[in-house]
Amino acid sequence: MEKKPLLEFNIILGLALTSLAFAAGPRGQIYARNPSNRIRSCDRHGCGHYGAPRLGGRKHLGMDVICRDRSTVYAPFSGIIGGPKGQKLGVMLPMQSVYPGMISHVPIVAAGQWAQISNGNPWNSIRGSDKYRCGYCGPPRNGRKHLAVIVKCQDGSGVYAPFNGLIVRCIKPFGNNNAIDDGILLSESRHSQEDLMSIRTLTLPLSSPKGSCIKLAFIRPLRSRGWIRKGSKIGVMMPMQSVYPDISSHVRIQNCDHSNPTGNL
């Protein structure tokens, strides 16, 4: 008999689940015995992190938060369905009856807020594992956790603004002036594109509602400061192959507060 996909709580919202890989932080815990919202590790059914390979050459576009069968599931934030943050949403379904031996979990998919970042990568796909390690947020790096997410981008490709906002300044991710030691610090604005045009002509105050703050590394910026529109070209991918031969070329995205940026992709 063909096994049907197990349908649980797939949360698809315009809100970024930015804290799931570390601590519950601004998002509440989803399962009582998993206070840090730990993500399922790899088992014979695959891995639980964002970007993990799936059947048919697809990528996992969510994160699998560990949760025992028949346990209570809680709202990670205040919203329309769940009411206030922490309110009971439902009960975890019997995953073991469909996938024996799998680490039971709640798959969470956040609706991406950001625009396409690199030409040729419309889904903002994350670099997989290679001899230079893995590209998702959270794996170990020299005794520490990797606090960025690595979005695939071919050398020389155009790089685009993921949101409306401001180029604050240029950055040097390595500080060694090698061939890819360049990037920019971006600050998101909640103003509309029409508002940004008004800001440019000073008909609105320069102060603006803030959203994400990110460091975008390994790109040659077209300019070093100023207002940007979501989807506008802001730079060109630098020649990563000249520094790391055979790596999957990529731009590195890190939140300024070191939270997980994956949910915004």
N, C-alpha and C positions, 0 to 999 in steps of 0.2 A: 504494500500500500504506500502511495506517495505521501511523504510528510509535508504538511502545510506549514508555511512560515508561522512562527509564534508571534501573535500580535500583542504587544504590551503598551506601555506608555511612551510612545514616540512624541516627544515634546517639540513642536515646530513653531517657534515664536521668533519675532523680530528682536529678541533680546539675546545678547551673547552669554553663553554659559562659560564664563571666563575662568572659573575657579575650580573646575571639577578635577583637574589632575593633581591638585595640591590640597588645599583646605577648603571647607565649605564657604568660608569667607562671606561675601555678600549674598551668595546663594545658600539656602538652607540645605541641611543634609536630607538625602532622599530616602535613606533606609536607616533605621535606628541604630543598627550595629555597624554602620559604616560612616562614622562621623566626619571623615575627611573626604567622602565621596571617591574612594579609591576605584581606579579603573581595572577591569578584568585583565589579567595577564594572558599570555599565550597558552593555549591548550590544543588538543587535536582538532578542534573546530575552528581554530584561527586565533587572532589577537583582538583585544578590545580597544586599542587606541585608534584615534582618528587617522585615516589614511592607510590602515592595514589592508593587505590584499584580500580580495574576495573572489569567489568563483566567477569565471567568465572575464577575467582581467579587470574587474571593477575594483574600486577603492571603497573602503568603509567610510561613510560620510557622517558617522556619529561617534559617540563614545559610550562604552558599555560599563555602567556603574554597578559594582557588585551588590547583589541583593538575593537573599535566600528565598527559595520557593515559599509561597503563601505568607510572606512577611508584609507588613504594612508599608505602603509607599506614601511619601509626604510631598507637598508642594515645595519646590525649591525657591519660589519667589511668589509674591502676591500677583494675582492675575485674574483672568475672567473665569476659567474653569474651576481652579482650586480655591478661590477666595484668598484669605491671608496666607502668607508664607508659613510653612510648617503644618498646615491643615492636612488631614488625611485625604489622599486622593483615591486610594484603592488598595488592592491586594495583589502582590506579585503572583503571576500565573505559574503553573507547575512545569517549568522549563525542563526539568530532568526527565519528565515523561516523554518529551519529544526529542531532546538531545542528551542522552545519558552521558555522564562524565564531563559535561560542559560546566564551567563556572557560571552558576545562575546570575543573571544580571538584568538591569533595566537599560535598554538602549536609548540613548538620548541624542536627538538630532536637532541642532539649532539652525534656524533659517539664517543664512549668511547675510550680514549687513553690508559687507564691503564689496566694492566693484572688482572686476578682473584686474589683477595686479601686473601680470606679464603677458605680453603678446604671445599667442600660441598656447596659453594655459587658461582656457575660459572658466575652468572649475576651481582655480587656485589649488591644484593638486599639490600635495606635500611630497617632498623627496622621500623615497624609500630607503632601505638600508644598502650600503655599499662598504667598501674597504675603509671609508672615512666615517663610518658609523651611520646613525639614523637621523631623519629629519623632523620627526614629530617632537612635541614639547614634553619633556620629562625624563628621557633616557639619561644614564650617567655619562658625565664628561669629566675626565680627570678628577674623579672623586666627588664631583658636584653634579647637580641636576642641570640638564639643558633647559634654559628658561626662555627659549625662543622657538619659533616654528619656521621651517625651511620650505619655501614655496618654489617649485621648479620654474626655471627661467633660462632659456638658452642664451649663451654669450652673444652680445650685440642686440638683443631684443629690446623693444620699447618697454618701459615700466610706467605704470599709470597710478594715479592717486586713488587709494581705496575709499576715500571719503572726502567730503567738503571740509576745508580747514585751512591750516596755515603751515607753511614751511618755516620752522623756527630757526634752524641753523644747519650747517653741514656737520657731519661727524666723521671720526676716524675709528672704525671698529677695531682695528688691530693696533694702530699707532706706530706702525713700522714703515709706512709709505710704500708698501708693495703694490703690485698691479691692481689689486681689488680693494685697497684700503680707502674706501670712500663710501659715503652714504648721507642720509638726512634724518633729522628729527621732525616728525609731523605731529601736529595737534589738531584734533577734530573739532569742528564747529557744528552745532545743531541748527545753524541758520540754513535756510533754503538757498538754492543757487541764485534766485532773484535777490535775496537779502545780501548775498556775497557781492553782487554787482553794486548794490547800494552802499555797502561798506567801502568798496573801492572808491566810490565818489563821495564818501564821508557824509552821506545822508543818514546813516545809522551810527551809533556809538561803536568804537572799535572793540569794546568788551563783548564777549559772546559766550553763550552756553557751551560748556566744554563736554567732549565725549572722550574718545580714545586718545592716548598719547603713545606713539610708537617710534622705534628706531628702525629705519629701513636701510639695511646694509648691502654693500657690494654693487651699488649702482653709481653711475656718473650723473649727478643731478644737472638738469638743464638750467636751474637757478638756485641760489642759496637761501632765499627767503621770499615771503609773499604769500598772498591768498591763492588757493588752488580749488578747482572744481573736481568733484568725484568723476573719475574716468578720464581726466585730462592727463596728457603725457607729462611726466615729471623727471624722467631720466632714461638712461640706457644701461642695460646689464653689462658689467665689466668682464674682462677676459679671465674667468675663473679657471679655465682649463690650463692657462699658462702658469698658474700657481699650484693647482691640485689636479694633475692629469687624471682623466677617467672618472672624476667625480660627476654626479648629476648636478649640473650648474643650477644655481638658485639664488634667490634673494632671501636674506635673513630678516625676520620680523620679530621684534621683541617689544613687549609692552613696557612702558616706563616704570610701572609699579611692579614689574616682574610676575604679574598674573599670566594665565594661559590665554594667548590670543586666538587659539584654534576655532572657538565658536563663532568668531566674526568672519571666517573665510567662507 
